[in-house]
Amino acid sequence: MKKNFLLLVLLGGIMLVIPSCKQKGCTDVNACNYDADAEKNDGSCINKGTVTFWQNSSSSLENTDVIIGTASSYITADYSSSPNCSASGCASFTLCPGTYNYVAEEDFPGLGIWVGTITVTSDGCTKVELQ
């Protein structure tokens, strides 16, 4: 009986000393590197950034389709100066950090076609004027 009691006390003491082994990782479901198995956030989350395509009101262009990968967005308004990210009427994308190819084409054939690359940063706002 004394042996069992000592064994229980010893095991109880060991359990208090050993910290719980929760799996660490990114627990933010909106982050690019979300880990569904993580139980404790370790601060490693990589947030998405925004890229906004816009056109100047002096360009006489309007209604431009912008494509990045399989995503498409449409410019329907012009601005006299650089708008805020995700401004109404701009073609805006929320993407994980990285470099992306884009293609933009004015609705009226022959008025404008743009091809290029953009770099998106975590929590960043990248604005591209199509002119």
C-alpha positions, -999 to 999 in steps of 0.1 A, spaced: 0 0 0 29 24 8 45 15 -25 12 23 -44 9 56 -25 45 66 -32 41 57 -69 9 78 -72 27 108 -55 57 104 -78 35 102 -109 14 132 -98 46 152 -93 59 143 -128 26 153 -143 29 187 -127 64 192 -140 58 181 -176 40 210 -195 11 202 -218 22 195 -253 -2 215 -274 7 217 -311 18 252 -320 11 269 -354 -10 295 -370 -46 294 -357 -60 323 -377 -84 308 -403 -79 338 -426 -41 335 -427 -22 320 -457 -6 294 -435 -35 284 -413 -28 251 -395 -61 233 -387 -41 210 -363 -26 238 -343 -40 243 -308 -18 273 -298 -9 303 -319 28 306 -322 28 340 -340 38 326 -373 6 336 -392 12 352 -426 -16 376 -435 -29 383 -470 -23 416 -487 -44 437 -511 -36 448 -547 -58 474 -563 -59 483 -600 -72 517 -610 -74 541 -639 -70 579 -639 -100 599 -650 -79 617 -676 -72 584 -694 -106 582 -710 -106 545 -703 -133 526 -684 -146 492 -678 -114 472 -677 -113 435 -667 -82 425 -646 -73 388 -642 -48 373 -617 -47 335 -620 -83 323 -620 -96 354 -602 -111 383 -621 -122 418 -610 -135 448 -629 -126 485 -630 -158 505 -633 -148 540 -620 -119 564 -627 -100 585 -601 -82 618 -604 -55 606 -579 -45 573 -564 -75 558 -545 -74 539 -512 -69 501 -514 -102 483 -522 -118 516 -533 -152 513 -549 -149 509 -587 -114 495 -586 -103 460 -594 -91 447 -560 -77 413 -550 -68 399 -516 -39 375 -520 -12 357 -500 22 373 -502 41 365 -534 46 376 -570 17 373 -594 12 377 -632 -18 398 -643 -36 406 -675 -59 436 -679 -80 444 -709 -103 473 -718 -138 463 -728 -135 480 -761 -110 460 -782 -77 477 -791 -80 505 -764 -58 489 -739 -42 456 -729 -18 454 -699 4 425 -689 27 425 -659 37 412 -625 29 425 -591 43 417 -557 19 413 -527 32 417 -492 16 405 -459 -9 431 -447 3 454 -476 -16 475 -500 -2 476 -536 -18 500 -561 -13 497 -598 -24 524 -622 -33 512 -656 -26 540 -682 
